[in-house]
Each structure stands twice: as C-alpha cells, then as structure tokens.
Amino acid sequence: MLATDTSPTEMPTQRNLQPFLNERASGVLLHVASLPSVYGIGDLGAAAYTLADRLHSAGQRYWQILPLNPSNPTSGESPYFSSSAFAGNPLLIDLEALVDWGYLSPQDLESAIVEEADSIDFAVTRPKKLNTLYKAVANFDAKNDAEFNTFCRDQAYWLHDYAVFTVIADIEDTAIWSDWPAALRDRQARAIDALESHHGEAILAQKIIQYWFYKQWLALKAYCNQKGLVIFGDMPIYVSYASADVWANASLFKLDQDKRPTHVSGVPPDYFSTTGQLWNNPVYDWEALKAQNYQWWIQRMGGLFALFDMVRIDHFRGLVQYWQVPAGEPTAIHGTWENVPTYELFDALIAAHPDFPAVVEDLGLITDDVLAVKQHYGFQGMHILQFAFDSDDVSNPHRPENHPERALVYVGTHDNTTLAGWLSEAEDHTHARLNQHLNGYASTSNEFAVIELALASDANISIITAQDLLQLPGSARINNPATLVGNWRWRLTQAQFDAIPFDQVKNLTQKHKRVSAFLADK
C-alpha cells in the first residue's frame, strides 16, 4: 500500500530525536537505488514499502540510506557528486505511482522495463526511465495544480536555479558550466531571461519531476515513521563543481575569474589510498560564507532535516580543517590543511535548527580539535569493526571494548568491502585477533558472528548493511572511495531481497536488547 497522498508542501515539523539517539537500537543500511525493481534501478515504490514493513517486524529502528541526489555518468554515478545538493534523483521516482495518479497508462510502463540483474546499467536504465517520465510530464496540468505551485514557491530558493541549470547543461551537452557561453556562465540577466523564454517548457518539466520526487519521498517517509522507523539520511560535505549549487553561488567557492576552481577537495594519504583521495570538488570560501551569516549552509541543513529524521554529516573532519589541493594536481598528496570557522558555523546552524538531529562521520585522521568540536556539541561518531583488528593497539577506537555508549557501530559502511569480502582478504593475524573477540558468539557463520559482535557492542546504535546480512562477496561492494570506476551499481535481485534473514536479525536484536520501542509521533 503506497501512501501517495502526502503533500510535498507539508514539510514535517522537526522533532528532537536526541533522546532516541541515546537508546539502544539497530537498523539496516541499504541505498534506495539498490532495491529490486523491474525498471532497472531501485525506486520509491513497492519494494521500499515492503522493506519498511520488514524492518518494523524485525524490531529495527533505523533505515540508513545514502544520498538521494541526482547522479550522472561523468562522476561515476556517485550521488556524492550531484548536480544539486537539494534535488532528488529522477531515476528513483516510482513510475507505477504515476499510473495511479493518471499521468501514465499501464502500457506506458512496458518500455521502461529492464531485465533483472544484480547491477544497475545506467546506460540502459536512464533513457528508458527519463523518456517515460517526460511522457507523464506531458499529461500534467501544472498551471492548475495548486499543490505543485505551492511546492515551487516553497522550494524557490533552489528549485528554479536547478531547473535552469539542468536545461542549459542539456543544451550545451555539458554540466561543466565554465565551458558555457560567458553570458550563461556568469548568469547575466538578459541571457537567462532569453533562455527561460525559449525553453520554458523544459524548465517547467524539471520542476514537475522534482515535485513528484518530493511527493513520493515524503509519503514513504511518513509511512516509515508510522512504522516506528527513523529515516537516517546522509549529507555529502562537498558539492560537485558541475552543479546548480556552485553555478548559482559562485562567490561562496574558491574560483578564479573564469569561474574555474583554484583549489579542490580531497584527503591526504590514509587507510584507503597511499596517494590520498582526490575528490575534485571546489572548496568553500569560508570568509564569503561567514559574510552571509552561513545562510547557504542553514538552507542546506534545513532541506536535509525536512527530508530525513536524522542526518550523517559526511567527512566531519573537513568542517574543522579541510585538505585543499591546487586544482590540476594529479593526486591529493600536495595539499594543505586549512581552517574552518567551525564554532561560528555550528552555532549558526543550531540556532536556526535547534533540534539538529545529526551524527558525524569521524573516520580517518581525527585530531584533538575535531574531538573538541564533537565533545562541545555532543555529536556521536562512528566505529567500524573492519578497522578494529589490524594491529595489537589496545587504544584503537574501533575495537569493541573501546566503543562508548553514545556512538554508532558498523561492521563496514558503504565505503568498505563487504564483510565476506573482508574476511576473505584479511591476513591471518587479523583473523586471530578477530577470533579472540568472537568467543561466545556461536552464530551460524563467521559472518553472522561478526554481525553479532556489532550488535553486542556498547554503542547505542548498530547498523548492518544488507550485503552483510546476505553474506554477499566483495563483488557486492557499492563504493570504493579510491576510484570512480565501477561504483554505485550494485543492487538486490528480488530473490536476494526476499532472502534477507530478518528473523535472524530480530532474534539477535532481541538478544542484545536493541528491539525498537520507538513510536513515531501521531
């Protein structure tokens, strides 16, 4: 049953979730795009509602998802390199709901069907799904739909710029907006007015698609909340250069006179890569952001808190100090650490959003200043069992005996290989240390013994990936942060989705006193 009558203009009131963050509970990490669907990519339709039902029945509290923003081929389909920090991915829209709403016929869906596979073929799926969406757009009476027009007014701070940006990128055949004609690159009023006059229908189509995404997403979120589930979303710290965000707010980023980045983002050499990670996002101009009282950040966090019950701040380290690499460098090695006005930023954010239900990704090199910010604001961080057993260092924060109560524990995240993949690749000394911790956890397999180790942790929130519950091999890894090639394609087949062992999850959740007692506000 799809709760498709929720209005996207009725943004939910923020609830203070901090008390729930302090209670023992657990959940599952599964990217929406990884759900099964006959249309080539997971969506906001039937499988998402079925997952909510199964999580509820298994006593789970959290459904952790990855960013819902649009992806594109030039950035390896990563939602962390999106054309908008605010827009939803059109490919996630449930086409069958558009039939229910009267904008498509059942026959229209036939051309969007993609043969089932355990990976997303974006080259096939994207044109099929977008063509079907545009058929629906042609049947939508935007002028006389009051709810749609209210949505456009309420979301005007990002929606129009995104729609115009998307249309120009299509016309110019590139989202690298510094390559556009100077008048469009620089957002000269006469050029933008002319474009809107000639391409008004195409711009309107983008707004309609976003309206449908928001309508469907908020309906799904409401259904999950009714089931006692907390939707745990994600905020990429940076935005893509090829985005409406940077194009419309160029003064807030470090760009040269031709609007190209002078410096880009990344991290120095670390656990994942000996040359660091060169992300190539433009870095923020924090002096410019300070001058506008961090309004862009306030809007961004407000948008996220409207869509999610709880938000993970990715790469929290970068909001204290960030690694800045000169544009054009082949690796992230030759960068410098730069300071962020952290306390001013978070004071402004929390003043605007007092509940501020956020946790932080604090992996990698965490210095005393980062720990001080975490402690000052009471932010909970993350602990990863795959990082716990590589050495005999008893102070390793990822070792189970070092997990504080106010924390999140994972076997691995979306940036790790699967548990089965890790166990197959780990060296003997890692297995030896791990086995010392598994005494007493006589689960049905080594994989489930490690999962039980995470659920037994003192950390109040334990999140397990769907891949690990299914004991899938390393080929089911969704992302390798050291490369842009081959990521973000893994998805469940229907048979795998139905085989997720939720009965076993429920038993372990009960055993380790994590069964959710949380009921959403009525």
C-alpha positions as CSV (number, residue, x, y, z in Angstrom):
1,M,0.0,0.0,0.0
2,L,1.6,3.3,-1.1
3,A,0.9,6.4,1.0
4,T,0.9,8.6,-2.1
5,D,-1.4,11.3,-0.8
6,T,1.2,13.1,1.3
7,S,1.7,16.7,0.2
8,P,5.3,17.8,-0.6
9,T,4.4,21.2,0.7
10,E,3.6,19.9,4.1
11,M,7.2,19.6,5.3
12,P,7.3,17.7,8.6
13,T,7.9,19.6,11.8
14,Q,11.4,18.8,13.2
15,R,11.3,16.5,16.2
16,N,14.1,16.3,18.8
17,L,15.5,12.9,18.2
18,Q,18.4,13.3,20.6
19,P,16.7,11.1,23.3
20,F,16.3,8.3,20.8
21,L,20.0,8.6,19.9
22,N,20.8,7.7,23.4
23,E,18.8,4.4,23.4
24,R,19.9,1.0,22.2
25,A,18.6,0.3,18.8
26,S,19.7,-1.1,15.4
27,G,19.0,-0.8,11.7
28,V,20.0,-1.6,8.2
29,L,21.9,0.4,5.6
30,L,20.5,0.0,2.1
31,H,20.7,2.5,-0.7
32,V,17.3,3.2,-2.3
33,A,18.8,2.6,-5.8
34,S,19.8,-0.9,-4.6
35,L,16.3,-2.1,-4.1
36,P,14.8,-4.6,-6.6
37,S,12.6,-3.2,-9.3
38,V,11.6,-4.2,-12.9
39,Y,12.7,-0.7,-14.1
40,G,16.4,-1.2,-13.8
41,I,17.0,0.7,-10.5
42,G,15.5,0.7,-7.1
43,D,12.8,3.4,-6.5
44,L,10.3,4.8,-4.1
45,G,7.7,2.2,-4.9
46,A,6.5,-1.2,-3.6
47,A,9.9,-2.6,-2.5
48,A,10.7,0.4,-0.3
49,Y,7.3,0.0,1.5
50,T,8.0,-3.8,1.8
51,L,11.4,-3.0,3.4
52,A,9.7,-0.7,5.9
53,D,7.3,-3.5,6.9
54,R,10.1,-6.0,7.3
55,L,12.3,-3.6,9.3
56,H,9.4,-2.9,11.6
57,S,8.6,-6.6,12.0
58,A,12.3,-7.3,12.9
59,G,12.3,-4.7,15.6
60,Q,14.6,-2.3,13.8
61,R,14.6,1.4,14.3
62,Y,16.8,2.8,11.5
63,W,16.8,2.6,7.8
64,Q,20.0,4.3,6.8
65,I,20.1,5.5,3.2
66,L,22.8,7.1,1.0
67,P,22.3,10.5,-0.8
68,L,19.1,10.7,-2.9
69,N,20.5,13.4,-5.2
70,P,20.8,13.1,-9.0
71,S,23.8,11.2,-10.3
72,N,25.5,11.3,-13.7
73,P,27.9,9.3,-15.8
74,T,30.8,11.8,-15.7
75,S,31.1,11.3,-12.0
76,G,30.7,7.6,-11.9
77,E,27.1,7.8,-10.9
78,S,28.1,8.8,-7.4
79,P,25.3,10.7,-5.5
80,Y,28.1,12.5,-3.7
81,F,28.9,14.3,-6.9
82,S,25.5,15.5,-7.8
83,S,24.1,18.4,-9.9
84,S,22.2,19.6,-6.9
85,A,22.5,19.3,-3.1
86,F,18.7,19.8,-2.9
87,A,17.2,17.9,-5.8
88,G,16.1,14.3,-5.8
89,N,17.2,11.8,-8.3
90,P,14.5,11.4,-11.1
91,L,15.6,7.8,-11.6
92,L,14.3,7.0,-8.1
93,I,10.7,8.0,-8.9
94,D,8.1,5.3,-8.8
95,L,6.6,5.1,-12.2
96,E,3.7,3.0,-11.1
97,A,2.5,5.8,-8.8
98,L,2.3,8.0,-11.9
99,V,-0.1,5.5,-13.4
100,D,-2.2,5.7,-10.2
101,W,-2.2,9.5,-10.4
102,G,-3.4,9.3,-14.0
103,Y,-0.3,10.7,-15.8
104,L,0.7,7.3,-17.4
105,S,-1.1,4.3,-18.7
106,P,0.0,0.8,-17.7
107,Q,1.1,0.3,-21.4
108,D,3.5,3.3,-21.0
109,L,5.5,1.3,-18.4
110,E,6.3,-1.5,-20.7
111,S,9.0,0.5,-22.5
112,A,10.7,1.2,-19.1
113,I,11.1,-2.4,-18.1
114,V,14.8,-3.6,-17.8
115,E,15.8,-7.2,-17.5
116,E,16.6,-8.1,-13.9
117,A,20.3,-8.0,-12.9
118,D,22.4,-7.6,-9.8
119,S,23.8,-4.3,-11.0
120,I,22.4,-1.1,-12.5
121,D,23.0,-0.5,-16.2
122,F,22.6,3.3,-16.2
123,A,23.2,3.5,-20.0
124,V,20.0,1.4,-20.5
125,T,18.0,2.5,-17.5
126,R,18.4,6.3,-17.6
127,P,17.0,6.9,-21.1
128,K,14.1,4.4,-20.6
129,K,13.1,5.9,-17.3
130,L,13.5,9.6,-18.3
131,N,11.6,9.1,-21.5
132,T,8.7,7.6,-19.5
133,L,8.9,10.5,-17.0
134,Y,8.6,13.0,-19.8
135,K,5.5,11.2,-21.1
136,A,4.0,11.7,-17.7
137,V,5.0,15.4,-17.7
138,A,3.1,16.0,-20.9
139,N,-0.1,14.8,-19.1
140,F,0.3,17.0,-16.1
141,D,-1.6,20.3,-15.8
142,A,1.0,22.3,-13.9
143,K,-0.9,25.7,-14.3
144,N,-3.9,24.4,-12.5
145,D,-2.3,22.2,-9.8
146,A,-2.3,24.3,-6.6
147,E,-0.1,21.8,-4.7
148,F,2.5,21.9,-7.4
149,N,2.6,25.7,-7.5
150,T,2.9,25.9,-3.7
151,F,5.8,23.4,-3.9
152,C,7.5,25.7,-6.4
153,R,7.1,28.7,-4.2
154,D,8.3,26.9,-1.1
155,Q,11.3,25.5,-2.8
156,A,12.2,28.5,-4.9
157,Y,15.5,29.1,-3.1
158,W,17.0,26.1,-5.1
159,L,14.4,24.7,-7.5
160,H,14.4,27.3,-10.3
161,D,18.2,27.5,-10.4
162,Y,18.4,23.7,-10.6
163,A,15.8,23.5,-13.4
164,V,17.5,26.2,-15.4
165,F,20.9,24.6,-14.8
166,T,19.7,21.2,-15.9
167,V,18.2,22.6,-19.1
168,I,21.4,24.6,-20.0
169,A,23.6,21.5,-19.3
170,D,21.4,19.6,-21.8
171,I,21.5,22.3,-24.4
172,E,25.3,22.7,-24.1
173,D,25.9,19.0,-23.7
174,T,28.0,19.5,-20.6
175,A,27.4,20.3,-16.9
176,I,30.9,21.9,-16.7
177,W,29.3,25.3,-16.7
178,S,32.6,27.2,-17.1
179,D,32.6,25.9,-20.6
180,W,29.2,27.5,-21.4
181,P,28.9,30.8,-23.2
182,A,30.1,33.6,-20.9
183,A,26.7,35.2,-20.6
184,L,25.2,31.9,-19.3
185,R,28.3,31.0,-17.3
186,D,28.1,34.4,-15.5
187,R,24.3,34.3,-15.1
188,Q,23.8,37.5,-17.0
189,A,20.1,38.6,-16.6
190,R,19.4,39.1,-20.3
191,A,20.8,35.7,-21.3
192,I,18.9,33.9,-18.6
193,D,15.7,35.7,-19.5
194,A,16.1,34.7,-23.1
195,L,16.8,31.1,-22.2
196,E,13.7,31.0,-19.9
197,S,11.6,32.5,-22.7
198,H,12.7,29.9,-25.3
199,H,12.9,26.9,-23.0
200,G,10.2,27.5,-20.5
201,E,8.5,24.1,-21.0
202,A,11.8,22.2,-20.5
203,I,12.4,24.2,-17.3
204,L,8.9,23.5,-16.1
205,A,9.4,19.8,-16.8
206,Q,12.3,19.7,-14.4
207,K,10.2,21.3,-11.6
208,I,7.4,18.8,-12.2
209,I,9.8,15.9,-11.9
210,Q,11.2,17.3,-8.6
211,Y,7.6,17.8,-7.3
212,W,6.9,14.1,-7.9
213,F,10.1,13.0,-6.3
214,Y,9.3,15.1,-3.1
215,K,5.7,13.9,-3.1
216,Q,6.7,10.3,-3.2
217,W,9.6,10.6,-0.8
218,L,7.7,12.3,1.9
219,A,4.9,9.8,1.5
220,L,7.4,6.9,2.0
221,K,9.0,8.7,5.0
222,A,5.6,9.2,6.6
223,Y,4.8,5.5,6.2
224,C,8.2,4.6,7.7
225,N,7.6,6.9,10.6
226,Q,4.2,5.4,11.2
227,K,6.0,2.0,11.5
228,G,8.3,3.5,14.1
229,L,11.3,3.8,11.7
230,V,13.8,6.6,11.8
231,I,15.0,7.6,8.3
232,F,18.7,8.1,8.6
233,G,20.0,10.3,5.7
234,D,23.3,11.5,4.5
235,M,24.9,14.9,3.8
236,P,27.9,14.9,1.5
237,I,30.2,17.6,2.9
238,Y,31.1,19.0,-0.6
239,V,29.0,19.7,-3.7
240,S,30.1,19.0,-7.2
241,Y,31.5,21.7,-9.4
242,A,29.1,20.6,-12.2
243,S,26.1,21.6,-10.1
244,A,23.5,24.3,-9.8
245,D,24.8,24.9,-6.3
246,V,28.2,26.3,-7.4
247,W,26.8,27.9,-10.6
248,A,24.2,29.9,-8.6
249,N,26.5,30.6,-5.7
250,A,29.9,31.0,-7.3
251,S,31.1,33.6,-4.8
252,L,30.9,31.1,-2.0
253,F,33.6,28.9,-3.5
254,K,37.2,29.3,-4.3
255,L,37.1,30.0,-8.1
256,D,39.2,32.1,-10.4
257,Q,38.0,34.9,-12.8
258,D,36.9,32.4,-15.3
259,K,34.8,30.6,-12.6
260,R,37.1,27.6,-12.5
261,P,38.3,26.1,-9.2
262,T,41.6,27.3,-7.8
263,H,41.6,24.6,-5.2
264,V,39.8,21.3,-4.9
265,S,38.9,18.9,-2.1
266,G,40.4,15.6,-1.0
267,V,42.2,13.9,1.9
268,P,45.8,13.1,2.3
269,P,47.2,9.5,2.1
270,D,45.2,7.3,4.5
271,Y,43.8,3.8,5.1
272,F,42.1,3.8,1.7
273,S,44.9,5.1,-0.5
274,T,48.6,5.8,-0.4
275,T,48.2,8.8,-2.6
276,G,45.2,10.1,-0.7
277,Q,41.8,10.7,-2.3
278,L,41.4,13.5,-4.8
279,W,37.7,14.3,-4.9
280,N,38.0,17.4,-7.1
281,N,35.0,19.3,-5.6
282,P,35.6,23.0,-5.3
283,V,36.3,24.0,-1.7
284,Y,34.2,26.6,0.2
285,D,35.3,30.2,0.6
286,W,34.6,30.3,4.3
287,E,35.2,34.1,4.5
288,A,32.4,34.6,2.0
289,L,30.1,32.2,3.8
290,K,30.8,34.0,7.1
291,A,29.9,37.3,5.4
292,Q,26.4,36.0,4.5
293,N,26.0,34.5,8.0
294,Y,26.2,31.0,6.7
295,Q,22.8,31.3,5.0
296,W,23.6,28.7,2.3
297,W,24.5,26.2,5.0
298,I,21.5,27.0,7.0
299,Q,19.3,26.4,4.0
300,R,21.1,23.2,3.1
301,M,20.7,21.7,6.6
302,G,17.1,22.8,6.7
303,G,16.4,21.0,3.5
304,L,18.0,17.8,4.8
305,F,16.2,17.9,8.1
306,A,12.9,18.3,6.2
307,L,13.6,15.1,4.3
308,F,15.3,12.9,6.9
309,D,14.7,12.3,10.6
310,M,18.5,12.1,11.2
311,V,21.5,13.1,9.1
312,R,25.0,11.8,8.9
313,I,27.5,14.6,8.2
314,D,30.0,13.1,5.9
315,H,33.7,13.8,6.4
316,F,33.1,15.8,9.6
317,R,36.9,16.3,9.8
318,G,36.5,18.8,6.8
319,L,34.3,21.1,8.8
320,V,37.1,21.7,11.3
321,Q,40.0,21.6,9.0
322,Y,39.9,20.7,5.3
323,W,42.6,19.4,2.9
324,Q,42.9,21.8,0.0
325,V,44.7,20.7,-3.2
326,P,45.7,23.1,-6.0
327,A,43.5,22.5,-9.0
328,G,45.1,20.3,-11.6
329,E,47.2,18.2,-9.3
330,P,47.1,14.5,-10.3
331,T,46.8,13.2,-6.7
332,A,45.9,14.6,-3.3
333,I,49.4,14.4,-2.0
334,H,50.4,18.0,-2.4
335,G,47.7,19.7,-0.4
336,T,47.5,21.8,2.8
337,W,45.3,21.9,5.8
338,E,43.1,25.0,6.1
339,N,40.9,26.1,9.0
340,V,37.1,26.4,9.1
341,P,35.2,28.8,11.4
342,T,33.7,25.7,13.0
343,Y,32.1,27.0,16.1
344,E,30.6,30.0,14.4
345,L,29.2,27.7,11.7
346,F,27.6,25.2,14.0
347,D,26.3,27.9,16.4
348,A,24.5,29.4,13.4
349,L,23.2,26.1,12.2
350,I,21.9,25.0,15.6
351,A,20.4,28.5,16.2
352,A,18.4,28.0,13.0
353,H,17.7,24.3,13.6
354,P,17.6,23.8,17.4
355,D,16.9,20.1,17.4
356,F,19.8,19.4,15.0
357,P,19.4,15.5,14.8
358,A,22.9,14.8,13.3
359,V,25.7,12.3,13.8
360,V,29.1,12.7,12.3
361,E,31.4,10.5,10.1
362,D,34.7,10.9,12.1
363,L,36.9,8.3,10.4
364,G,40.5,8.7,9.4
365,L,42.9,11.1,11.0
366,I,41.0,12.7,13.9
367,T,42.9,15.3,15.7
368,D,42.3,16.9,19.1
369,D,40.5,19.9,17.6
370,V,38.0,17.6,15.9
371,L,37.4,15.7,19.1
372,A,36.9,19.0,20.9
373,V,34.2,20.0,18.5
374,K,32.5,16.6,18.8
375,Q,32.5,16.9,22.6
376,H,31.4,20.6,22.6
377,Y,28.2,19.8,20.6
378,G,27.7,16.2,21.8
379,F,27.9,14.7,18.3
380,Q,28.0,11.0,18.1
381,G,30.7,9.4,15.9
382,M,31.3,6.1,14.1
383,H,33.2,2.9,14.9
384,I,34.0,0.3,12.2
385,L,34.8,-3.3,13.0
386,Q,36.7,-3.8,9.8
387,F,39.2,-1.3,11.2
388,A,39.5,-2.9,14.6
389,F,41.8,-5.9,14.3
390,D,44.8,-4.9,12.1
391,S,47.1,-4.4,15.0
392,D,47.6,-5.0,18.7
393,D,46.9,-1.4,19.5
394,V,44.6,-1.6,22.6
395,S,43.7,2.1,22.2
396,N,42.2,1.5,18.7
397,P,38.8,3.2,19.0
398,H,37.2,0.7,16.6
399,R,37.9,-2.3,19.0
400,P,34.7,-3.4,20.6
401,E,35.9,-2.8,24.1
402,N,36.5,0.9,23.3
403,H,33.1,1.7,21.9
404,P,31.3,4.4,24.0
405,E,27.6,4.2,24.5
406,R,26.9,7.4,22.6
407,A,28.2,6.2,19.2
408,L,27.3,4.2,16.1
409,V,28.9,0.9,15.3
410,Y,29.2,-0.7,11.9
411,V,30.8,-3.9,10.6
412,G,31.5,-1.8,7.5
413,T,30.0,1.1,5.7
414,H,29.2,1.7,2.0
415,D,32.8,2.7,1.6
416,N,34.1,-0.7,2.7
417,T,34.1,-4.0,1.0
418,T,31.5,-6.5,2.3
419,L,32.1,-8.5,5.4
420,A,32.6,-11.7,3.4
421,G,35.0,-9.9,1.2
422,W,36.9,-8.5,4.1
423,L,37.1,-11.9,5.8
424,S,38.4,-13.5,2.6
425,E,41.1,-10.8,2.2
426,A,42.2,-10.3,5.8
427,E,45.6,-11.6,6.9
428,D,46.0,-14.4,9.4
429,H,46.9,-12.1,12.3
430,T,43.7,-10.1,11.7
431,H,41.7,-13.3,11.8
432,A,43.5,-14.3,15.0
433,R,42.6,-11.0,16.8
434,L,39.0,-11.2,15.5
435,N,38.5,-14.7,16.7
436,Q,39.6,-13.7,20.2
437,H,36.6,-11.3,20.2
438,L,34.1,-13.9,18.7
439,N,34.3,-16.3,21.6
440,G,30.8,-16.9,22.9
441,Y,29.1,-15.8,19.6
442,A,28.2,-19.2,18.2
443,S,26.3,-17.9,15.2
444,T,25.6,-19.9,12.1
445,S,28.6,-18.5,10.2
446,N,31.7,-16.4,10.8
447,E,29.8,-13.5,9.0
448,F,26.9,-13.6,11.5
449,A,29.3,-13.9,14.4
450,V,30.8,-10.6,13.4
451,I,27.4,-9.1,12.9
452,E,26.5,-10.3,16.4
453,L,29.7,-8.7,17.7
454,A,28.5,-5.3,16.3
455,L,25.0,-5.8,17.8
456,A,26.6,-6.7,21.2
457,S,28.6,-3.5,21.3
458,D,28.1,-0.9,24.0
459,A,27.4,1.6,21.2
460,N,23.8,2.6,21.3
461,I,23.2,2.4,17.5
462,S,24.3,-0.6,15.4
463,I,23.8,-0.5,11.6
464,I,24.4,-3.5,9.3
465,T,24.5,-3.4,5.5
466,A,22.0,-5.5,3.6
467,Q,25.0,-7.1,1.7
468,D,26.4,-8.3,5.0
469,L,23.1,-9.7,6.2
470,L,23.1,-11.8,3.0
471,Q,26.8,-12.7,3.4
472,L,27.5,-11.5,-0.1
473,P,31.1,-11.4,-1.5
474,G,33.2,-8.4,-2.2
475,S,31.7,-8.0,-5.7
476,A,28.6,-6.7,-3.9
477,R,30.5,-3.7,-2.6
478,I,28.7,-0.5,-3.6
479,N,31.6,2.0,-3.4
480,N,35.4,2.1,-3.4
481,P,36.3,5.7,-2.5
482,A,39.8,5.3,-4.1
483,T,38.2,5.1,-7.6
484,L,35.4,6.5,-9.7
485,V,35.1,3.4,-11.8
486,G,32.5,0.7,-11.3
487,N,30.8,2.1,-8.2
488,W,27.2,2.7,-7.3
489,R,25.8,-0.1,-9.5
490,W,25.2,-3.0,-7.1
491,R,21.5,-3.8,-6.4
492,L,19.4,-6.6,-5.0
493,T,17.6,-9.1,-7.1
494,Q,14.1,-9.9,-6.0
495,A,15.2,-13.3,-4.7
496,Q,18.0,-11.7,-2.6
497,F,15.6,-9.1,-1.3
498,D,13.2,-11.8,-0.1
499,A,16.1,-13.8,1.4
500,I,17.3,-11.1,3.8
501,P,17.2,-13.0,7.1
502,F,15.1,-10.6,9.1
503,D,14.0,-13.4,11.5
504,Q,17.6,-13.9,12.5
505,V,18.1,-10.2,12.7
506,K,15.2,-9.9,15.1
507,N,16.5,-12.7,17.3
508,L,19.9,-11.1,17.6
509,T,18.4,-7.7,18.1
510,Q,16.3,-9.1,21.0
511,K,19.2,-11.0,22.5
512,H,21.3,-7.8,22.6
513,K,18.4,-5.6,23.8
514,R,18.1,-3.4,20.7
515,V,14.4,-4.0,19.8
516,S,12.9,-0.7,19.0
517,A,10.4,0.8,21.4
518,F,10.1,4.0,19.4
519,L,6.8,5.0,18.0
520,A,6.6,8.0,15.6
521,D,4.5,11.0,16.7
522,K,0.9,10.7,15.6
